[in-house]
Amino acid sequence: MTIETQRRAAGSAAGRLQCLNCAFAVLAVFALSACISEPRDVGLDPHLSDPSSRRVTVFVSTVRASDEGSPQTFNSALSPTLRFMKHVISIPPTHKADVVEWPSIPPDPGREFVTLTSERLSEKEFSEAISGAHDSSVRLFVHGYNNTYQETVLRLAQITADSRDSRTAVLFAWPSRGSALSYNADQEAAAGSGPGLAKTIEILVRKRQGRVALLAHSMGGWLAMETLAEMSRNKSKTVSGLESVVLAAPDIVTADMIRQLEAIGRLERPMTLLVSKDDGALAVSGFVTGGRRVGADDVHDPWVQSAAKQYGARVVDISELTASDGFRHSRFTAMVALYSQFHTQIGDPSAAHYAGPGTFVFRAATATLEPITR
């Protein structure tokens, strides 16, 4: 083979490799954007509601910087100051479970989610509002990668409306850029948001005396676990004061998860991990940054079964649930509407079919957790 032929062959191979890399990059963008694929220009400006609509209140604790262009929202910069908001959202009478009827411009209150009021709160006002809420329990939601502030507010409003368990809804909003191309930037933002989340947890647990359920999705699961691990290392008693911890499709490398669990120790009630081995977004996340994600664990794997028992975790395969996104990364939202049918299995140790530490399959048809036995 001549030098020229070798040069052409090398160039051709390099071209093929470049195309392959581009293909993987495109796949990564589409897959990771599955974390959220809703309209990016959703607003939270106040509007009138439909008389037959339902109202949901969403409290917010955020380390996002204030958006000077809109007093109702925040941008993607990390702020050293924890800020607080209260949004009242109108849920349309035609609302369907597991769906956010995203508002158009202007929104249609008869068919779409509409913001009724948005109010800035001081820390004292936020704390007092949580204390005075109609329900004694709180759901603290930590969103995942590629989310704008507006989208996470409306997503929690949907979760709250569908669950119908009357928990007070609190969102911890960290400064995701809301861009499929910003995975690494979002990781850095999540890493810098731990102190804000820790303070939020402390405020809520202090006011609700253990009636706080933490729900974290995707990269928000990594942020939640890092925060709980750091609080545990600092001998904080707040972690043990949480009623429950649920990680939905956690975007956490296995080695990181083990390190975090070792620091946190066994909780009084089992930590719940909602997993799907066919989660396309987590598969691409693992390819892009390296390492298999916990959210893609196989509950039939003997190692996963052993680890669940060792660390006192409840690992639940939710693959039977219908996915609202093409990459099967947000199945947990379909589980919310079924909560009333299976909550005793995970919340009442005296229940006949209580699901303690171990591995399970969630049967969508019966809304029950079926244990995996070796």
N, C-alpha and C positions, 0 to 999 in steps of 0.2 A: 504494500500500500504506500503510495506516494505521500509526501508531507502535505500536499494540497488536499488529497483525499482524506487524510487523517484530520486535517483542519475542518473540512466540511462535515465529516462524521461527528466530530466533537461539537461543532456548532449546531448540528441537527439535534444531538442528544441534549445539549444545553437548552435548545429551544423547546424540546419536549418537556424537559424538567421545569422550565419556566412556565409553560402552559399548565403543567400539573399543579405547580404551586399556586398559580392564579385560580385554577379550579377549586383547590382546597380553600383559598381565601374567600372566593365567592360563596362556597358552601358554608364557610364559617359565618359569614355575614348573615346569610339567610337563616341558618340554624340558630345562632345566638340571638338574632332579632326576634326569635319566637318567644323570648322572655316577655316581650310586649310588642304587639303589632297593631296597636290601635292608632287613631289619628293623633298626630303630634301637636296639633294646634288647639287642643281642647282648652277651653277657658273656664274660669271659676267666677266670672262676673255674676252678680246677683240678678235673678229674673223671677217672674211670678210663676207659681206652680199651678197644676191642674187641681181642681177641688177634690178630686177622688184619689189623688196621689198619696203615697206614704212618705213620711219624713224620717230621715236618718241623720243623726248627729255624729260627726267625725271630729275628734280632737286630734291635734297634731303637735308633736314635739320634733323639732328639726334643727339640724346643723347646716342646712343650706343657707346661703347668704340671701338677703332680701333682694327682691327684684324691684328696682327703682321704677320700672315701667308699669308695675301692677301691684297694688297693696294687698291683693288677695293671694299672691303666689311668691315663689322663690326660684332662684336660678341654680346653676350647677356648680357654683363655687363653694368651697368648704369654709364655714364660719366658725370662729372660736367661741361664739356666743350661741347658747341654746335658746331658740325662739319657740313661741307657742301660738297656735291658731285654733279656731273653732269654726267648722263649716257645717251648715245644715243643708242636706241634699234631698231633693225631691225624687222619689222613685216612681216612675210612671205606672198607671194602673194596668198597663199591658206588659209589664216586666216579666221576663222569663228567667227561670233559675239558671245560674251559671253564665249569664250574659250581662254585659254592661251595654246598655243602649246609649252609645256615645252621643253627646250633644252636637248638633249641627250649629251653624251660625246664620241666624239666631236659632236657639234651641226650641224644640217642640215639647212643651211640658206634658202633653198627653201621650207621647211615645218615647221620650228620651229623659235621661238623667238631667236634672237642672239644679244649679246652685241657688239656694234661696237667700242665704246670708253667709258672710265671711267676716270673722272678727279676730283681730289680733288680741292676744292675752298676755299678761305678765305671768311670771312663774307662779306668783301667789294666786292669781285668778285661775290659772290652769289647775293648780293643786286643789283649790276650793271647788272648782267645777267638778272635778273627779270625785271629790268627797260628797258633793251634793247630787251626784247623778242618781237616777231612779233605780238603777240596779247596783248591787254591791260588788259585782264581779266585772273584770276588765279583760278585753282582748287587745293585746299589744301586737300590732302587725309590723314586721320589718320586711320591706319589699326587696326585690332582687335587682339584678343588673339591667341596664337599658330601660330605665323608667324615668319619666318626667314627674315632677311634683304633682301636676294636675291628674295625671293618669293614676297615680297611687291613691290619691284621695277618693276618686270615683271607684277604684277597685275595692277598697275597703268598705265603701258604702254598699257595694254589691254583696260582698261577703256578709256584712252585717244584716242586710235585708234578707238574704237567703237563709242564714242560719236560724233566724227567729228565736234566738236564745236570750235575747234582751241584754246581752253583755254590753257594757260601755265600750265604744270603739275608739282606740287610740292608735294613731299611725306614728311610727318613727321614720322620718324622711331623711335619708342621707343623700349626699349630692351626686347621684348618678347623672351622667351626662345625657342619658336618653338617646344614645347613639349605638348602633350595632358595631361600629368600628372602634369603640372606646372601652374594650374589655379591660385592658391593662390600666387605663386611667380610672375606671370604676373600681378596680381592685385597690388602687392606692387611696381612693376616696373612702372606700369602706374601711380600710385599715386606719384611717384618721378619724373615723366616726365613733370609735369605741367609747371614749369618755362621755360623749353625749348620750349614747345609748345607756351606759351604766347609770348616769344621773337620772335618766328617764325611768329606768327600772326601779331605782331607789325611791323616787317620788311616788310611783304607783303602788309599790309594795307597802310603803309606809302608810299610804292613805287607805289602801284596801286590805291590809292585814292578811296577805297571802292569797287573796282572790284574784290573782293576775295570771292569765293564760298567755304565754308567749308563742306567737305563730310567726315563723320566719321562712321566706321562700328563696330558693336558689342561692345567689351570692349573699343575700341577707342572712341565710343560715350560717355562712362562714363568719359574718360579722357578729351574729348573736353568740356563736360558740366561742369566738375569740374574746368577746366581752365577758361572758360568764366565766371563762377560764381565768382571765385576769382578775376578776372580782374574787374568785375563789382563792387565788394565790395571795391576795391581799386580806384573806381571812374575813371577807364580807359575809355576813349572815343573810344578806338579802337574797342570794341565789336559792337558798333552802326555803325562802319564803314564797317562791313562785308556785302557783297551783299546778301548772303544767308547762312543758316545753315541747313544741311540735316543729319539726324541721321538714318542710315540703320540698322535695327535689333538691336536697342540699348540694350546692356546688362546692364541695369540700373534698380535697384529696384525702385518701384513706389515712396516710401517715399523719396529716394535720388533725384529722378527727380523733385518732388514738391519743395524740398529745393533748388535745383539748379535754377529752373524756378523763384522762389520767389526772388532769388538774382539777376538774370539777368534782369527780367522784360520783358515786351512786346517789341519785336523787331519791327523795322519799317516794315519789311517784315516777314510774318509768318515763324516760324521755321517748318521744315517738318520732320515728323517721318514716316518712312517706316516700317510697322508692318505686322506680319503674326501670327495669333493665333495658327497655327499648326507648328510653328518653334520648331523642336525637340531639337536643341542644347540649346535654351534658356529654354526649359522645364527642361532639365537635369541640366543646370546651376542653375536654381531656386531650384531644389531638393538638389543639392550638398551644396549650400551656404545659402539657405533660401530666400524666397521672390519672388513674381512673377515679371517677367521682363517686362518693358515697351514695348520692341520689340515684345511681344506676346499678346499685347492688342487686344481686340475685338472692332472694330469700331461701332458695334451695341449696345454696352453697354452704357446705358444712362450716367453713371458716366464718361466714356471716352469722350463722346460727350460734356458733360458739362465742363470738364476740358480743352478740346481743345479750346472751346470758351473763357473760363476764362483767359487762359494764352496766347491766340493768336497764337495757334499752328495749323498746318495742319497735321492731322493724316490720313495716307493713307494705306489701306489694299492692299498689293501687292500679295495676295495668288494666283491670277490667272496666275501669271508669272511662267514659267517653271523653276524649281530649278536645278542648276548645281551640287548640292550636295545632298546626300541622306537624310539629316536632314533639308533641306529647309531653311538654314541659310544665304545663299548668293544670294537670289533671286534678290537683287538690281542690280547685274551685268547684268542681262538680261534686265533691265529697261534702261540701259545706251544707247543701240543702238536705242531705241525708243525716245530718248530725243528731237530730232528735231520736233517730231510730237505733243508733249504736253507742250513744254517749255513755250509757251505763257500763258498757264493756271496757271502756278505757278510763272511766272516772270513778267507778264504785267497786273497790276491792271486795266487797261482800256480795257482789252480783254473781249469779250462778255461772255465767260464762265470761267472767272477768278475764281480760287479756293482760297478763302480767308481762315481765321481760321475756322476750323470745321473738320468733319470726312468724308472720301471719300473711294470709292473702285476704284482701278485702273483696267479698263477694257482692258485686253491685246489685244483683237481683234481690238479695235479701238484706242488704246493708248490714252485714255482719263480718266480724273478723274471724277467719278460720285458721286455727293454729297449724303450723308445719311441724310434722313429726318425722324424726329420722327413721 
